[in-house]
Amino acid sequence: NGRTFYLMIVSADVESDFILFGKLPNGKYAKYGDSKNINIPYFGTEMIVYEDVSVTNNAIAVHFRYFTKGGVKTGRVLLPWSESAQWFGIDVVYN
């Protein structure tokens, strides 16, 4: 549909963030989301390490890990594209 998406991971010490943005068919760029809107609501902490990006079916998968009192939790934040909404959803899958 003429869109190109980019995901940028920015790391600092023991945490990292990501920004998802895209280039629209008209040549302009749009921000679709970032980890600052996901960390607290989905994980309850901002101390998340985003490590890798992959694509599965129609979703962008951002691999993460973070530390809890019980140990390390790992998984993926899935960002599936919704053609009807023209936006990304958010799903968290733990390993």
PyMOL Python script that loads the backbone (N, CA, C, O; Angstrom):
from pymol import cmd

cmd.read_pdbstr("""\
ATOM      1  N   ASN A   1       0.812  -1.194   0.000  1.00  0.00           N
ATOM      2  CA  ASN A   1       0.000   0.000   0.000  1.00  0.00           C
ATOM      3  C   ASN A   1       0.858   1.261   0.000  1.00  0.00           C
ATOM      4  O   ASN A   1       0.351   2.347   0.279  1.00  0.00           O
ATOM      5  N   GLY A   2       2.121   1.141  -0.301  1.00  0.00           N
ATOM      6  CA  GLY A   2       2.983   2.307  -0.414  1.00  0.00           C
ATOM      7  C   GLY A   2       3.607   2.794   0.866  1.00  0.00           C
ATOM      8  O   GLY A   2       4.247   3.846   0.870  1.00  0.00           O
ATOM      9  N   ARG A   3       3.443   2.062   1.965  1.00  0.00           N
ATOM     10  CA  ARG A   3       4.029   2.472   3.245  1.00  0.00           C
ATOM     11  C   ARG A   3       5.322   1.698   3.486  1.00  0.00           C
ATOM     12  O   ARG A   3       5.450   0.532   3.111  1.00  0.00           O
ATOM     13  N   THR A   4       6.264   2.368   4.114  1.00  0.00           N
ATOM     14  CA  THR A   4       7.496   1.739   4.568  1.00  0.00           C
ATOM     15  C   THR A   4       7.616   2.014   6.054  1.00  0.00           C
ATOM     16  O   THR A   4       7.457   3.153   6.491  1.00  0.00           O
ATOM     17  N   PHE A   5       7.900   0.964   6.846  1.00  0.00           N
ATOM     18  CA  PHE A   5       7.986   1.115   8.291  1.00  0.00           C
ATOM     19  C   PHE A   5       9.418   0.910   8.760  1.00  0.00           C
ATOM     20  O   PHE A   5      10.176   0.126   8.190  1.00  0.00           O
ATOM     21  N   TYR A   6       9.766   1.639   9.818  1.00  0.00           N
ATOM     22  CA  TYR A   6      11.090   1.558  10.423  1.00  0.00           C
ATOM     23  C   TYR A   6      10.918   1.411  11.929  1.00  0.00           C
ATOM     24  O   TYR A   6      10.026   2.024  12.516  1.00  0.00           O
ATOM     25  N   LEU A   7      11.754   0.613  12.547  1.00  0.00           N
ATOM     26  CA  LEU A   7      11.766   0.498  13.994  1.00  0.00           C
ATOM     27  C   LEU A   7      13.184   0.743  14.459  1.00  0.00           C
ATOM     28  O   LEU A   7      14.117   0.068  14.024  1.00  0.00           O
ATOM     29  N   MET A   8      13.344   1.709  15.346  1.00  0.00           N
ATOM     30  CA  MET A   8      14.660   2.087  15.840  1.00  0.00           C
ATOM     31  C   MET A   8      14.734   1.771  17.326  1.00  0.00           C
ATOM     32  O   MET A   8      13.855   2.170  18.091  1.00  0.00           O
ATOM     33  N   ILE A   9      15.777   1.058  17.741  1.00  0.00           N
ATOM     34  CA  ILE A   9      16.018   0.760  19.147  1.00  0.00           C
ATOM     35  C   ILE A   9      17.144   1.658  19.639  1.00  0.00           C
ATOM     36  O   ILE A   9      18.204   1.746  19.019  1.00  0.00           O
ATOM     37  N   VAL A  10      16.899   2.324  20.766  1.00  0.00           N
ATOM     38  CA  VAL A  10      17.890   3.216  21.371  1.00  0.00           C
ATOM     39  C   VAL A  10      18.214   2.654  22.748  1.00  0.00           C
ATOM     40  O   VAL A  10      17.320   2.489  23.578  1.00  0.00           O
ATOM     41  N   SER A  11      19.488   2.359  22.995  1.00  0.00           N
ATOM     42  CA  SER A  11      19.905   1.762  24.262  1.00  0.00           C
ATOM     43  C   SER A  11      20.669   2.753  25.121  1.00  0.00           C
ATOM     44  O   SER A  11      21.433   3.583  24.629  1.00  0.00           O
ATOM     45  N   ALA A  12      20.435   2.637  26.440  1.00  0.00           N
ATOM     46  CA  ALA A  12      21.158   3.455  27.410  1.00  0.00           C
ATOM     47  C   ALA A  12      21.301   2.648  28.691  1.00  0.00           C
ATOM     48  O   ALA A  12      20.306   2.354  29.354  1.00  0.00           O
ATOM     49  N   ASP A  13      22.505   2.295  29.038  1.00  0.00           N
ATOM     50  CA  ASP A  13      22.794   1.529  30.256  1.00  0.00           C
ATOM     51  C   ASP A  13      21.983   0.239  30.309  1.00  0.00           C
ATOM     52  O   ASP A  13      22.185  -0.655  29.487  1.00  0.00           O
ATOM     53  N   VAL A  14      21.059   0.137  31.278  1.00  0.00           N
ATOM     54  CA  VAL A  14      20.345  -1.126  31.506  1.00  0.00           C
ATOM     55  C   VAL A  14      18.924  -1.108  30.942  1.00  0.00           C
ATOM     56  O   VAL A  14      18.121  -1.979  31.277  1.00  0.00           O
ATOM     57  N   GLU A  15      18.608  -0.154  30.111  1.00  0.00           N
ATOM     58  CA  GLU A  15      17.290  -0.127  29.500  1.00  0.00           C
ATOM     59  C   GLU A  15      17.413   0.365  28.071  1.00  0.00           C
ATOM     60  O   GLU A  15      18.430   0.932  27.671  1.00  0.00           O
ATOM     61  N   SER A  16      16.358   0.136  27.316  1.00  0.00           N
ATOM     62  CA  SER A  16      16.325   0.629  25.946  1.00  0.00           C
ATOM     63  C   SER A  16      14.887   0.964  25.582  1.00  0.00           C
ATOM     64  O   SER A  16      13.952   0.539  26.260  1.00  0.00           O
ATOM     65  N   ASP A  17      14.719   1.712  24.532  1.00  0.00           N
ATOM     66  CA  ASP A  17      13.414   2.101  24.025  1.00  0.00           C
ATOM     67  C   ASP A  17      13.392   1.853  22.527  1.00  0.00           C
ATOM     68  O   ASP A  17      14.432   1.745  21.878  1.00  0.00           O
ATOM     69  N   PHE A  18      12.172   1.766  21.994  1.00  0.00           N
ATOM     70  CA  PHE A  18      12.058   1.705  20.540  1.00  0.00           C
ATOM     71  C   PHE A  18      11.023   2.715  20.072  1.00  0.00           C
ATOM     72  O   PHE A  18      10.118   3.109  20.808  1.00  0.00           O
ATOM     73  N   ILE A  19      11.192   3.116  18.830  1.00  0.00           N
ATOM     74  CA  ILE A  19      10.264   4.023  18.163  1.00  0.00           C
ATOM     75  C   ILE A  19       9.894   3.378  16.835  1.00  0.00           C
ATOM     76  O   ILE A  19      10.767   2.940  16.086  1.00  0.00           O
ATOM     77  N   LEU A  20       8.602   3.322  16.547  1.00  0.00           N
ATOM     78  CA  LEU A  20       8.106   2.781  15.285  1.00  0.00           C
ATOM     79  C   LEU A  20       7.562   3.947  14.469  1.00  0.00           C
ATOM     80  O   LEU A  20       6.651   4.652  14.904  1.00  0.00           O
ATOM     81  N   PHE A  21       8.130   4.142  13.285  1.00  0.00           N
ATOM     82  CA  PHE A  21       7.656   5.212  12.423  1.00  0.00           C
ATOM     83  C   PHE A  21       7.607   4.711  10.995  1.00  0.00           C
ATOM     84  O   PHE A  21       8.183   3.673  10.668  1.00  0.00           O
ATOM     85  N   GLY A  22       6.922   5.447  10.157  1.00  0.00           N
ATOM     86  CA  GLY A  22       6.762   4.999   8.782  1.00  0.00           C
ATOM     87  C   GLY A  22       6.749   6.155   7.811  1.00  0.00           C
ATOM     88  O   GLY A  22       6.490   7.303   8.169  1.00  0.00           O
ATOM     89  N   LYS A  23       7.036   5.813   6.572  1.00  0.00           N
ATOM     90  CA  LYS A  23       6.973   6.781   5.483  1.00  0.00           C
ATOM     91  C   LYS A  23       5.675   6.524   4.723  1.00  0.00           C
ATOM     92  O   LYS A  23       5.436   5.417   4.238  1.00  0.00           O
ATOM     93  N   LEU A  24       4.861   7.532   4.627  1.00  0.00           N
ATOM     94  CA  LEU A  24       3.563   7.428   3.984  1.00  0.00           C
ATOM     95  C   LEU A  24       3.699   7.548   2.466  1.00  0.00           C
ATOM     96  O   LEU A  24       4.725   8.017   1.974  1.00  0.00           O
ATOM     97  N   PRO A  25       2.676   7.128   1.722  1.00  0.00           N
ATOM     98  CA  PRO A  25       2.754   7.239   0.259  1.00  0.00           C
ATOM     99  C   PRO A  25       3.005   8.659  -0.245  1.00  0.00           C
ATOM    100  O   PRO A  25       3.544   8.840  -1.338  1.00  0.00           O
ATOM    101  N   ASN A  26       2.620   9.669   0.541  1.00  0.00           N
ATOM    102  CA  ASN A  26       2.835  11.060   0.121  1.00  0.00           C
ATOM    103  C   ASN A  26       4.239  11.559   0.442  1.00  0.00           C
ATOM    104  O   ASN A  26       4.557  12.720   0.189  1.00  0.00           O
ATOM    105  N   GLY A  27       5.089  10.679   1.004  1.00  0.00           N
ATOM    106  CA  GLY A  27       6.471  11.035   1.308  1.00  0.00           C
ATOM    107  C   GLY A  27       6.691  11.563   2.709  1.00  0.00           C
ATOM    108  O   GLY A  27       7.836  11.734   3.127  1.00  0.00           O
ATOM    109  N   LYS A  28       5.610  11.830   3.455  1.00  0.00           N
ATOM    110  CA  LYS A  28       5.742  12.321   4.826  1.00  0.00           C
ATOM    111  C   LYS A  28       5.968  11.155   5.775  1.00  0.00           C
ATOM    112  O   LYS A  28       5.662  10.008   5.451  1.00  0.00           O
ATOM    113  N   TYR A  29       6.511  11.461   6.955  1.00  0.00           N
ATOM    114  CA  TYR A  29       6.755  10.453   7.980  1.00  0.00           C
ATOM    115  C   TYR A  29       5.722  10.582   9.093  1.00  0.00           C
ATOM    116  O   TYR A  29       5.272  11.682   9.413  1.00  0.00           O
ATOM    117  N   ALA A  30       5.350   9.440   9.679  1.00  0.00           N
ATOM    118  CA  ALA A  30       4.398   9.417  10.786  1.00  0.00           C
ATOM    119  C   ALA A  30       4.935   8.507  11.883  1.00  0.00           C
ATOM    120  O   ALA A  30       5.482   7.439  11.607  1.00  0.00           O
ATOM    121  N   LYS A  31       4.774   8.940  13.122  1.00  0.00           N
ATOM    122  CA  LYS A  31       5.150   8.105  14.267  1.00  0.00           C
ATOM    123  C   LYS A  31       3.955   7.231  14.624  1.00  0.00           C
ATOM    124  O   LYS A  31       2.855   7.735  14.849  1.00  0.00           O
ATOM    125  N   TYR A  32       4.178   5.902  14.676  1.00  0.00           N
ATOM    126  CA  TYR A  32       3.107   4.958  14.973  1.00  0.00           C
ATOM    127  C   TYR A  32       3.097   4.533  16.428  1.00  0.00           C
ATOM    128  O   TYR A  32       2.091   4.009  16.904  1.00  0.00           O
ATOM    129  N   GLY A  33       4.177   4.742  17.138  1.00  0.00           N
ATOM    130  CA  GLY A  33       4.210   4.375  18.547  1.00  0.00           C
ATOM    131  C   GLY A  33       5.625   4.255  19.052  1.00  0.00           C
ATOM    132  O   GLY A  33       6.587   4.294  18.285  1.00  0.00           O
ATOM    133  N   ASP A  34       5.736   4.107  20.369  1.00  0.00           N
ATOM    134  CA  ASP A  34       7.045   3.872  20.962  1.00  0.00           C
ATOM    135  C   ASP A  34       6.881   3.116  22.267  1.00  0.00           C
ATOM    136  O   ASP A  34       5.776   2.988  22.796  1.00  0.00           O
ATOM    137  N   SER A  35       7.986   2.623  22.773  1.00  0.00           N
ATOM    138  CA  SER A  35       7.962   1.784  23.969  1.00  0.00           C
ATOM    139  C   SER A  35       7.566   2.551  25.219  1.00  0.00           C
ATOM    140  O   SER A  35       7.139   1.939  26.198  1.00  0.00           O
ATOM    141  N   LYS A  36       7.693   3.851  25.214  1.00  0.00           N
ATOM    142  CA  LYS A  36       7.305   4.639  26.395  1.00  0.00           C
ATOM    143  C   LYS A  36       5.807   4.508  26.674  1.00  0.00           C
ATOM    144  O   LYS A  36       5.375   4.677  27.815  1.00  0.00           O
ATOM    145  N   ASN A  37       5.017   4.210  25.651  1.00  0.00           N
ATOM    146  CA  ASN A  37       3.583   3.998  25.825  1.00  0.00           C
ATOM    147  C   ASN A  37       3.238   2.541  26.140  1.00  0.00           C
ATOM    148  O   ASN A  37       2.074   2.225  26.388  1.00  0.00           O
ATOM    149  N   ILE A  38       4.223   1.662  26.133  1.00  0.00           N
ATOM    150  CA  ILE A  38       3.998   0.228  26.359  1.00  0.00           C
ATOM    151  C   ILE A  38       4.562  -0.228  27.697  1.00  0.00           C
ATOM    152  O   ILE A  38       3.941  -1.041  28.381  1.00  0.00           O
ATOM    153  N   ASN A  39       5.720   0.276  28.079  1.00  0.00           N
ATOM    154  CA  ASN A  39       6.455  -0.261  29.235  1.00  0.00           C
ATOM    155  C   ASN A  39       5.635  -0.320  30.516  1.00  0.00           C
ATOM    156  O   ASN A  39       5.476  -1.404  31.077  1.00  0.00           O
ATOM    157  N   ILE A  40       5.119   0.777  30.993  1.00  0.00           N
ATOM    158  CA  ILE A  40       4.387   0.791  32.262  1.00  0.00           C
ATOM    159  C   ILE A  40       3.060   0.022  32.155  1.00  0.00           C
ATOM    160  O   ILE A  40       2.802  -0.837  32.999  1.00  0.00           O
ATOM    161  N   PRO A  41       2.208   0.295  31.153  1.00  0.00           N
ATOM    162  CA  PRO A  41       0.938  -0.431  31.096  1.00  0.00           C
ATOM    163  C   PRO A  41       1.072  -1.951  30.933  1.00  0.00           C
ATOM    164  O   PRO A  41       0.274  -2.702  31.493  1.00  0.00           O
ATOM    165  N   TYR A  42       2.069  -2.407  30.174  1.00  0.00           N
ATOM    166  CA  TYR A  42       2.195  -3.842  29.896  1.00  0.00           C
ATOM    167  C   TYR A  42       3.166  -4.558  30.822  1.00  0.00           C
ATOM    168  O   TYR A  42       2.992  -5.748  31.084  1.00  0.00           O
ATOM    169  N   PHE A  43       4.197  -3.858  31.330  1.00  0.00           N
ATOM    170  CA  PHE A  43       5.223  -4.503  32.150  1.00  0.00           C
ATOM    171  C   PHE A  43       5.290  -3.967  33.576  1.00  0.00           C
ATOM    172  O   PHE A  43       5.829  -4.638  34.455  1.00  0.00           O
ATOM    173  N   GLY A  44       4.764  -2.792  33.820  1.00  0.00           N
ATOM    174  CA  GLY A  44       4.824  -2.201  35.147  1.00  0.00           C
ATOM    175  C   GLY A  44       6.176  -1.604  35.496  1.00  0.00           C
ATOM    176  O   GLY A  44       6.419  -1.263  36.653  1.00  0.00           O
ATOM    177  N   THR A  45       7.050  -1.473  34.525  1.00  0.00           N
ATOM    178  CA  THR A  45       8.377  -0.905  34.743  1.00  0.00           C
ATOM    179  C   THR A  45       8.878  -0.285  33.446  1.00  0.00           C
ATOM    180  O   THR A  45       8.428  -0.637  32.355  1.00  0.00           O
ATOM    181  N   GLU A  46       9.815   0.643  33.585  1.00  0.00           N
ATOM    182  CA  GLU A  46      10.458   1.228  32.406  1.00  0.00           C
ATOM    183  C   GLU A  46      11.802   0.568  32.115  1.00  0.00           C
ATOM    184  O   GLU A  46      12.447   0.886  31.116  1.00  0.00           O
ATOM    185  N   MET A  47      12.217  -0.329  32.964  1.00  0.00           N
ATOM    186  CA  MET A  47      13.537  -0.959  32.849  1.00  0.00           C
ATOM    187  C   MET A  47      13.475  -2.191  31.944  1.00  0.00           C
ATOM    188  O   MET A  47      13.730  -3.309  32.391  1.00  0.00           O
ATOM    189  N   ILE A  48      13.141  -1.983  30.695  1.00  0.00           N
ATOM    190  CA  ILE A  48      13.025  -3.052  29.703  1.00  0.00           C
ATOM    191  C   ILE A  48      14.219  -2.954  28.759  1.00  0.00           C
ATOM    192  O   ILE A  48      14.642  -1.857  28.393  1.00  0.00           O
ATOM    193  N   VAL A  49      14.753  -4.096  28.372  1.00  0.00           N
ATOM    194  CA  VAL A  49      15.817  -4.129  27.368  1.00  0.00           C
ATOM    195  C   VAL A  49      15.227  -4.732  26.097  1.00  0.00           C
ATOM    196  O   VAL A  49      14.870  -5.910  26.070  1.00  0.00           O
ATOM    197  N   TYR A  50      15.125  -3.927  25.053  1.00  0.00           N
ATOM    198  CA  TYR A  50      14.678  -4.400  23.737  1.00  0.00           C
ATOM    199  C   TYR A  50      15.924  -4.768  22.959  1.00  0.00           C
ATOM    200  O   TYR A  50      16.856  -3.971  22.850  1.00  0.00           O
ATOM    201  N   GLU A  51      15.939  -5.989  22.413  1.00  0.00           N
ATOM    202  CA  GLU A  51      17.192  -6.536  21.897  1.00  0.00           C
ATOM    203  C   GLU A  51      17.232  -6.796  20.402  1.00  0.00           C
ATOM    204  O   GLU A  51      18.287  -6.660  19.782  1.00  0.00           O
ATOM    205  N   ASP A  52      16.125  -7.160  19.824  1.00  0.00           N
ATOM    206  CA  ASP A  52      16.168  -7.635  18.450  1.00  0.00           C
ATOM    207  C   ASP A  52      14.805  -7.392  17.821  1.00  0.00           C
ATOM    208  O   ASP A  52      13.802  -7.264  18.523  1.00  0.00           O
ATOM    209  N   VAL A  53      14.773  -7.331  16.506  1.00  0.00           N
ATOM    210  CA  VAL A  53      13.530  -7.116  15.768  1.00  0.00           C
ATOM    211  C   VAL A  53      13.423  -8.185  14.694  1.00  0.00           C
ATOM    212  O   VAL A  53      14.400  -8.511  14.021  1.00  0.00           O
ATOM    213  N   SER A  54      12.216  -8.726  14.546  1.00  0.00           N
ATOM    214  CA  SER A  54      11.963  -9.662  13.454  1.00  0.00           C
ATOM    215  C   SER A  54      10.549  -9.409  12.936  1.00  0.00           C
ATOM    216  O   SER A  54       9.775  -8.677  13.554  1.00  0.00           O
ATOM    217  N   VAL A  55      10.221 -10.015  11.808  1.00  0.00           N
ATOM    218  CA  VAL A  55       8.884  -9.893  11.234  1.00  0.00           C
ATOM    219  C   VAL A  55       8.291 -11.282  11.112  1.00  0.00           C
ATOM    220  O   VAL A  55       8.908 -12.187  10.548  1.00  0.00           O
ATOM    221  N   THR A  56       7.073 -11.446  11.653  1.00  0.00           N
ATOM    222  CA  THR A  56       6.361 -12.713  11.547  1.00  0.00           C
ATOM    223  C   THR A  56       4.970 -12.429  11.027  1.00  0.00           C
ATOM    224  O   THR A  56       4.231 -11.640  11.615  1.00  0.00           O
ATOM    225  N   ASN A  57       4.607 -13.072   9.917  1.00  0.00           N
ATOM    226  CA  ASN A  57       3.323 -12.824   9.252  1.00  0.00           C
ATOM    227  C   ASN A  57       3.169 -11.327   9.013  1.00  0.00           C
ATOM    228  O   ASN A  57       4.002 -10.735   8.327  1.00  0.00           O
ATOM    229  N   ASN A  58       2.129 -10.697   9.555  1.00  0.00           N
ATOM    230  CA  ASN A  58       1.953  -9.251   9.340  1.00  0.00           C
ATOM    231  C   ASN A  58       2.274  -8.462  10.602  1.00  0.00           C
ATOM    232  O   ASN A  58       1.742  -7.369  10.797  1.00  0.00           O
ATOM    233  N   ALA A  59       3.151  -9.007  11.477  1.00  0.00           N
ATOM    234  CA  ALA A  59       3.485  -8.339  12.734  1.00  0.00           C
ATOM    235  C   ALA A  59       4.987  -8.109  12.852  1.00  0.00           C
ATOM    236  O   ALA A  59       5.795  -8.938  12.434  1.00  0.00           O
ATOM    237  N   ILE A  60       5.337  -6.981  13.422  1.00  0.00           N
ATOM    238  CA  ILE A  60       6.720  -6.707  13.798  1.00  0.00           C
ATOM    239  C   ILE A  60       6.892  -7.247  15.212  1.00  0.00           C
ATOM    240  O   ILE A  60       6.072  -6.954  16.082  1.00  0.00           O
ATOM    241  N   ALA A  61       7.933  -8.023  15.460  1.00  0.00           N
ATOM    242  CA  ALA A  61       8.198  -8.595  16.783  1.00  0.00           C
ATOM    243  C   ALA A  61       9.458  -7.947  17.345  1.00  0.00           C
ATOM    244  O   ALA A  61      10.523  -7.996  16.730  1.00  0.00           O
ATOM    245  N   VAL A  62       9.323  -7.335  18.529  1.00  0.00           N
ATOM    246  CA  VAL A  62      10.460  -6.720  19.211  1.00  0.00           C
ATOM    247  C   VAL A  62      10.750  -7.573  20.442  1.00  0.00           C
ATOM    248  O   VAL A  62       9.936  -7.643  21.362  1.00  0.00           O
ATOM    249  N   HIS A  63      11.907  -8.218  20.453  1.00  0.00           N
ATOM    250  CA  HIS A  63      12.275  -9.123  21.541  1.00  0.00           C
ATOM    251  C   HIS A  63      12.743  -8.314  22.748  1.00  0.00           C
ATOM    252  O   HIS A  63      13.447  -7.314  22.608  1.00  0.00           O
ATOM    253  N   PHE A  64      12.333  -8.770  23.948  1.00  0.00           N
ATOM    254  CA  PHE A  64      12.661  -8.021  25.159  1.00  0.00           C
ATOM    255  C   PHE A  64      13.094  -8.947  26.282  1.00  0.00           C
ATOM    256  O   PHE A  64      12.900 -10.162  26.235  1.00  0.00           O
ATOM    257  N   ARG A  65      13.693  -8.324  27.299  1.00  0.00           N
ATOM    258  CA  ARG A  65      13.956  -8.999  28.572  1.00  0.00           C
ATOM    259  C   ARG A  65      13.938  -7.944  29.663  1.00  0.00           C
ATOM    260  O   ARG A  65      14.276  -6.781  29.442  1.00  0.00           O
ATOM    261  N   TYR A  66      13.529  -8.385  30.856  1.00  0.00           N
ATOM    262  CA  TYR A  66      13.599  -7.492  32.010  1.00  0.00           C
ATOM    263  C   TYR A  66      13.678  -8.332  33.264  1.00  0.00           C
ATOM    264  O   TYR A  66      13.312  -9.507  33.275  1.00  0.00           O
ATOM    265  N   PHE A  67      14.162  -7.708  34.316  1.00  0.00           N
ATOM    266  CA  PHE A  67      14.435  -8.408  35.565  1.00  0.00           C
ATOM    267  C   PHE A  67      13.326  -8.144  36.569  1.00  0.00           C
ATOM    268  O   PHE A  67      12.844  -7.020  36.708  1.00  0.00           O
ATOM    269  N   THR A  68      12.931  -9.209  37.270  1.00  0.00           N
ATOM    270  CA  THR A  68      11.960  -9.110  38.355  1.00  0.00           C
ATOM    271  C   THR A  68      12.592  -9.737  39.591  1.00  0.00           C
ATOM    272  O   THR A  68      13.693 -10.282  39.519  1.00  0.00           O
ATOM    273  N   LYS A  69      11.908  -9.663  40.712  1.00  0.00           N
ATOM    274  CA  LYS A  69      12.413 -10.305  41.930  1.00  0.00           C
ATOM    275  C   LYS A  69      12.522 -11.809  41.746  1.00  0.00           C
ATOM    276  O   LYS A  69      13.327 -12.462  42.410  1.00  0.00           O
ATOM    277  N   GLY A  70      11.715 -12.361  40.847  1.00  0.00           N
ATOM    278  CA  GLY A  70      11.732 -13.796  40.598  1.00  0.00           C
ATOM    279  C   GLY A  70      12.686 -14.242  39.505  1.00  0.00           C
ATOM    280  O   GLY A  70      12.808 -15.441  39.250  1.00  0.00           O
ATOM    281  N   GLY A  71      13.363 -13.312  38.857  1.00  0.00           N
ATOM    282  CA  GLY A  71      14.296 -13.680  37.791  1.00  0.00           C
ATOM    283  C   GLY A  71      14.110 -12.821  36.557  1.00  0.00           C
ATOM    284  O   GLY A  71      13.623 -11.693  36.628  1.00  0.00           O
ATOM    285  N   VAL A  72      14.508 -13.377  35.430  1.00  0.00           N
ATOM    286  CA  VAL A  72      14.460 -12.657  34.160  1.00  0.00           C
ATOM    287  C   VAL A  72      13.239 -13.116  33.376  1.00  0.00           C
ATOM    288  O   VAL A  72      12.978 -14.314  33.269  1.00  0.00           O
ATOM    289  N   LYS A  73      12.497 -12.170  32.832  1.00  0.00           N
ATOM    290  CA  LYS A  73      11.383 -12.485  31.940  1.00  0.00           C
ATOM    291  C   LYS A  73      11.782 -12.077  30.533  1.00  0.00           C
ATOM    292  O   LYS A  73      12.359 -11.010  30.324  1.00  0.00           O
ATOM    293  N   THR A  74      11.471 -12.933  29.573  1.00  0.00           N
ATOM    294  CA  THR A  74      11.783 -12.661  28.173  1.00  0.00           C
ATOM    295  C   THR A  74      10.551 -12.910  27.321  1.00  0.00           C
ATOM    296  O   THR A  74       9.631 -13.622  27.724  1.00  0.00           O
ATOM    297  N   GLY A  75      10.549 -12.321  26.154  1.00  0.00           N
ATOM    298  CA  GLY A  75       9.438 -12.527  25.232  1.00  0.00           C
ATOM    299  C   GLY A  75       9.526 -11.577  24.065  1.00  0.00           C
ATOM    300  O   GLY A  75      10.602 -11.109  23.694  1.00  0.00           O
ATOM    301  N   ARG A  76       8.352 -11.298  23.484  1.00  0.00           N
ATOM    302  CA  ARG A  76       8.268 -10.420  22.316  1.00  0.00           C
ATOM    303  C   ARG A  76       7.070  -9.496  22.468  1.00  0.00           C
ATOM    304  O   ARG A  76       6.007  -9.900  22.939  1.00  0.00           O
ATOM    305  N   VAL A  77       7.262  -8.262  22.064  1.00  0.00           N
ATOM    306  CA  VAL A  77       6.143  -7.356  21.859  1.00  0.00           C
ATOM    307  C   VAL A  77       5.793  -7.492  20.383  1.00  0.00           C
ATOM    308  O   VAL A  77       6.616  -7.202  19.515  1.00  0.00           O
ATOM    309  N   LEU A  78       4.566  -7.936  20.102  1.00  0.00           N
ATOM    310  CA  LEU A  78       4.116  -8.074  18.724  1.00  0.00           C
ATOM    311  C   LEU A  78       3.301  -6.848  18.342  1.00  0.00           C
ATOM    312  O   LEU A  78       2.412  -6.421  19.079  1.00  0.00           O
ATOM    313  N   LEU A  79       3.613  -6.298  17.197  1.00  0.00           N
ATOM    314  CA  LEU A  79       2.927  -5.123  16.678  1.00  0.00           C
ATOM    315  C   LEU A  79       2.276  -5.508  15.350  1.00  0.00           C
ATOM    316  O   LEU A  79       2.842  -5.250  14.288  1.00  0.00           O
ATOM    317  N   PRO A  80       1.080  -6.130  15.402  1.00  0.00           N
ATOM    318  CA  PRO A  80       0.424  -6.550  14.164  1.00  0.00           C
ATOM    319  C   PRO A  80      -0.249  -5.374  13.451  1.00  0.00           C
ATOM    320  O   PRO A  80      -0.883  -4.529  14.084  1.00  0.00           O
ATOM    321  N   TRP A  81      -0.104  -5.334  12.160  1.00  0.00           N
ATOM    322  CA  TRP A  81      -0.710  -4.279  11.362  1.00  0.00           C
ATOM    323  C   TRP A  81      -2.179  -4.616  11.117  1.00  0.00           C
ATOM    324  O   TRP A  81      -2.512  -5.734  10.725  1.00  0.00           O
ATOM    325  N   SER A  82      -3.052  -3.639  11.350  1.00  0.00           N
ATOM    326  CA  SER A  82      -4.476  -3.782  11.060  1.00  0.00           C
ATOM    327  C   SER A  82      -4.791  -2.976   9.811  1.00  0.00           C
ATOM    328  O   SER A  82      -4.725  -1.746   9.819  1.00  0.00           O
ATOM    329  N   GLU A  83      -5.129  -3.666   8.755  1.00  0.00           N
ATOM    330  CA  GLU A  83      -5.430  -2.982   7.492  1.00  0.00           C
ATOM    331  C   GLU A  83      -6.675  -2.118   7.632  1.00  0.00           C
ATOM    332  O   GLU A  83      -6.732  -1.023   7.073  1.00  0.00           O
ATOM    333  N   SER A  84      -7.674  -2.596   8.371  1.00  0.00           N
ATOM    334  CA  SER A  84      -8.909  -1.824   8.514  1.00  0.00           C
ATOM    335  C   SER A  84      -8.693  -0.560   9.354  1.00  0.00           C
ATOM    336  O   SER A  84      -9.253   0.491   9.043  1.00  0.00           O
ATOM    337  N   ALA A  85      -7.891  -0.657  10.408  1.00  0.00           N
ATOM    338  CA  ALA A  85      -7.632   0.503  11.263  1.00  0.00           C
ATOM    339  C   ALA A  85      -6.489   1.361  10.735  1.00  0.00           C
ATOM    340  O   ALA A  85      -6.341   2.518  11.130  1.00  0.00           O
ATOM    341  N   GLN A  86      -5.675   0.788   9.836  1.00  0.00           N
ATOM    342  CA  GLN A  86      -4.482   1.468   9.322  1.00  0.00           C
ATOM    343  C   GLN A  86      -3.549   1.858  10.461  1.00  0.00           C
ATOM    344  O   GLN A  86      -2.995   2.957  10.483  1.00  0.00           O
ATOM    345  N   TRP A  87      -3.384   0.925  11.416  1.00  0.00           N
ATOM    346  CA  TRP A  87      -2.563   1.177  12.595  1.00  0.00           C
ATOM    347  C   TRP A  87      -2.069  -0.153  13.142  1.00  0.00           C
ATOM    348  O   TRP A  87      -2.523  -1.213  12.713  1.00  0.00           O
ATOM    349  N   PHE A  88      -1.138  -0.096  14.088  1.00  0.00           N
ATOM    350  CA  PHE A  88      -0.592  -1.292  14.716  1.00  0.00           C
ATOM    351  C   PHE A  88      -1.307  -1.594  16.028  1.00  0.00           C
ATOM    352  O   PHE A  88      -1.645  -0.685  16.785  1.00  0.00           O
ATOM    353  N   GLY A  89      -1.532  -2.877  16.289  1.00  0.00           N
ATOM    354  CA  GLY A  89      -2.004  -3.333  17.585  1.00  0.00           C
ATOM    355  C   GLY A  89      -0.808  -3.668  18.462  1.00  0.00           C
ATOM    356  O   GLY A  89       0.337  -3.557  18.024  1.00  0.00           O
ATOM    357  N   ILE A  90      -1.073  -4.084  19.713  1.00  0.00           N
ATOM    358  CA  ILE A  90      -0.006  -4.460  20.637  1.00  0.00           C
ATOM    359  C   ILE A  90      -0.380  -5.759  21.334  1.00  0.00           C
ATOM    360  O   ILE A  90      -1.454  -5.866  21.926  1.00  0.00           O
ATOM    361  N   ASP A  91       0.502  -6.740  21.262  1.00  0.00           N
ATOM    362  CA  ASP A  91       0.371  -8.000  21.995  1.00  0.00           C
ATOM    363  C   ASP A  91       1.710  -8.303  22.640  1.00  0.00           C
ATOM    364  O   ASP A  91       2.758  -8.073  22.035  1.00  0.00           O
ATOM    365  N   VAL A  92       1.685  -8.820  23.869  1.00  0.00           N
ATOM    366  CA  VAL A  92       2.916  -9.230  24.550  1.00  0.00           C
ATOM    367  C   VAL A  92       2.869 -10.746  24.725  1.00  0.00           C
ATOM    368  O   VAL A  92       1.905 -11.295  25.259  1.00  0.00           O
ATOM    369  N   VAL A  93       3.929 -11.411  24.263  1.00  0.00           N
ATOM    370  CA  VAL A  93       4.028 -12.869  24.348  1.00  0.00           C
ATOM    371  C   VAL A  93       5.280 -13.204  25.139  1.00  0.00           C
ATOM    372  O   VAL A  93       6.381 -12.795  24.770  1.00  0.00           O
ATOM    373  N   TYR A  94       5.114 -13.953  26.234  1.00  0.00           N
ATOM    374  CA  TYR A  94       6.266 -14.359  27.049  1.00  0.00           C
ATOM    375  C   TYR A  94       6.789 -15.703  26.588  1.00  0.00           C
ATOM    376  O   TYR A  94       6.022 -16.559  26.145  1.00  0.00           O
ATOM    377  N   ASN A  95       8.090 -15.888  26.692  1.00  0.00           N
ATOM    378  CA  ASN A  95       8.712 -17.177  26.346  1.00  0.00           C
ATOM    379  C   ASN A  95       8.461 -18.192  27.446  1.00  0.00           C
ATOM    380  O   ASN A  95       8.903 -19.337  27.342  1.00  0.00           O
TER     381      ASN A  95
END
""", "prot")
cmd.dss("prot")
cmd.show_as("cartoon", "prot")
cmd.util.cbc("prot")
cmd.orient("prot")
